[in-house]
Amino acid sequence: MQPVSDTTSAATSSGAQQPTVVLVHGAWADGSTWSRLISLLQEKGVNVVAVQNPLTSLADDIATTQRALDNLKDPVVLVGWSYGGAVITEAGENDNVKALVYVAAFALSEGMSVNETAKDYPPPSGFSHVQADKNGFLTLTLEGVQQHLAQDIAPEQTKVIFATQHPTHAQNFDGKVSAAAWTTKPSWYVVSEQDRMIQPDLQIAMAQKISANVTTLQAGHAPHISRSSEVAKVIFEAIAHITK
């Protein structure tokens, strides 16, 4: 595997305007889930913005991400993890977004929802550990986090993920995207082969559908934490592509 530093050198050697990387988290998370990856990017001089989506509806999350994009003048590499892939699929239509990176994420077709996209695949084991409150917000049990969302991450870290998880409304998974930015913009996809939250076969199918540059990792559902260097490498490849 090529070292991150080598890839970064290739990405920053051009005189082109350097992009900002905008990170969009998934369900049961917030922007802090990217902390390890943010450090790797910042160490190489990359400007990073981590969006804090409310997870109250897909429309709300898209609007929040679009506001973050509107505040940037630089070209953007837009990165989405898990459910965050649905968000970047539509928000990526913003003119300043030049590349999309899906990290074990939902790459939806126009007019589709997460639930519709996943309906033909067996339910992932992690969803048996989802709990709903009286207001329709969903959370994961500690077992769900430790054995399914992040089974390849140290227990002390999964306890932090469990404690800081952001409840996600059930309606988010039925929200439909009105556009699919991947139809006009270059895309990268990180497939997690040991994923217990999004079926790996579904990830492969979505990556093929969007004609993505694919990287496959032996990782659980949170490769940006467990395999952060490899995910950073993919992002640097996207940066290099739009700055060459």
N, C-alpha and C positions, 0 to 999 in steps of 0.2 A: 504494500500500500504506500502511495506517495505521502510523505510527511506533510502536515498542515502548512508548515513554514514554506515549503517549496511551492505549494499551490497558491499561497498568499502572495508570494513574490511574483508569480505569473499574473495574478489578478491586479496588482498595484503598479506594475511596471509601465502600463500605458499612460499616456497623457490625458486620457478621457476623464470626464468628471466622475469621481468615485461615488457609488451609490450608498444609500442608507439601507440597512437591513431592518425590516419591520417584522416583528415576531407576533404571531397570533396564537394564543393558547387554545386548548381544547376544553371539553367539559370537565367538571370537577377539578378545576385548576385556576390559577391566575398567572399574571406575568412573571411571578417569581419562579415558575417551573423552568424558565429559560436561563436561570442564573449561571449555571456552569457554561452553557454555550455562549452567553453574553460575554463572559470573561475571555473566552478563547477568541472571539471576534474583536473585542476591544484591544486585546494584546497586540493585534496586528493592525491597529489603527482604523478599524471599521466603525462607523457611526451606527448605533443600534437603538431602536425604539421598540419596547415591549408594550403592546396594547393591553389595556385592562378592560376586557369585555364584561358586561353585566350578567350575561347568560340568562337573561329574562325572555328573550325570543331571538330567533335568527335575524329578524329585521333590526332589532336593537343592536345586535352585535355587529352586523354589517355597517350600520350607521356610525357606531363608535369607531370602527376601524377606518371608515372613510374619513372621519374627522381627523384622525391621526395622519392619514395620508395627505389630506388637504393642507396640513401645517408644514409639509416638507416641500422644499424646492428641488432637492436632489432627485435623481432617478432612484427607484426603489426596487430591491429584491424582496418580495413579499413571501413570508414563510408561514405555513399553517400546520399545526399539529392536530391530529385526530379530528374532532368536530370542527376545529379551526379551519380545516380544509374547505368546508362548506362556506365559511365566511370569506376566505380569500378568493374563492371561485367567483363570487360576485363583486366583492370590493376591489379585486384585481383589475376591474375595468377602468379604474382611474388612470388618467393619461400618464402619470409619472411612474406607474408600475411597469417595469421592463422585463421582469422574470418572476416566475412562481416556483416555490419549492414546497412540495407536500411531504410531510414527515408522518408516515403511518396515518394518512389523513384521507378524508372523504373528498374526492374530486367528482363533484356532481355535474350532471348534464343540466342544461337549461330547463327549468320547469320541474325539476326533481327535488325531492327531500332526502334526508339521510335515511329515514325509515324505508322509503320506496326503493332507494338504491341498494339497501342491504336485504330486502325481503326474500330474495331467492337463495340466500346463503344461510346455513345453520346458525342459530343464535350463538354468539360467543359465550364462553363459560363465565366471563366476568359479569354479564348482565343478570345472572342469578343472585348477585350480591348488591343490586341496586335497591335502595329504599326510597319511598315517596312520602312526603309529608302532606298535611291536609290542604296545602296551597298548591300542590302539584310540583313542588321542587324535589329533585332527585339528589341523593348522595350515595356514595359507595361505603360499604362497611370496611372496617380495618382489614378483614380477610380479603375483601375484594381488591383493596389497594395492594396488599402485600403478595397475594398469590395470583393476581390477574392483571391489574393495571401496571404493576412494576415488580414482577417476580424476580427480575435480575438485578435489583437494586438492594443495597444493604438495609437491614431492618430498621436501623436508627433513622435512615433517611425516609423510608416509607412511612414511618410514624409521623414525620413532619408533613409529608404529603397528605396524609389522612387528616391531620389537625388543621391544615390550611386550605383544604379543598373548598371550592366555591360551589354551593348548590346550583344545580342547573335545572331549568324548567323543562318539563316533559315536552312542551310544545315546540321547543327548539328543534327537535328531531323530525317534526312534521313540517317545518318551514321550508318553502320552496325557493330556490334561487331563480332570479329573473334573467340572469345572464351567466355565461361561462367564459371567463377571461382566458382560459387555456386554449380556446379555439383560435386565438390570435396572438398569443404570447408564448415564448418558450417556457417549458416546464421541466422540473426535476422531481423525482419521486424516490423516497426512501421506503423500501418495503421491509417490514419487520416480520421475519419468518416464524418467530415464536410468540406472535401477538395473540392475546386472549380477549381483546376488546373489539378489534376489527379483524375479520377473517383474513388471513394472508392471501387466500385465493381471490378474495374480493379486491384486496390491495393491488395484486398483480393485474387483475382485469381493469381496474380504474387506470393504472399506470399505462397499460397498453392503449386504452381508449383515448387518452390525452396525448399519446405519442411522446411520453416523457423520457428524459434521460434517467435510467433506473439504476439505483444502488440497492443491493440486497444485503441486509445485515441479519446475523443470528442474534436477535434481540427481542425483548418484549415490547410492550406498547409504548414505552417511553425511551426510545433510543437517543433522544436529545439529552437525556440524563445518563443512561448506562453506556452509551457509545458516542459521547459528545464530540470527540475528535473526528470521527468518521462523518457525523452529520455536519460539522463545521466544514469539512473538506467539500461536501456537496454544495454548500452555500458559496464557498470560494469559487467553485467551478461556475456557478451561476453568475457571480460577480465578474469573473474573467470573460465569460461569454459576452456580456453586455458592455464591457469596457475595452474589448480588443479593437 
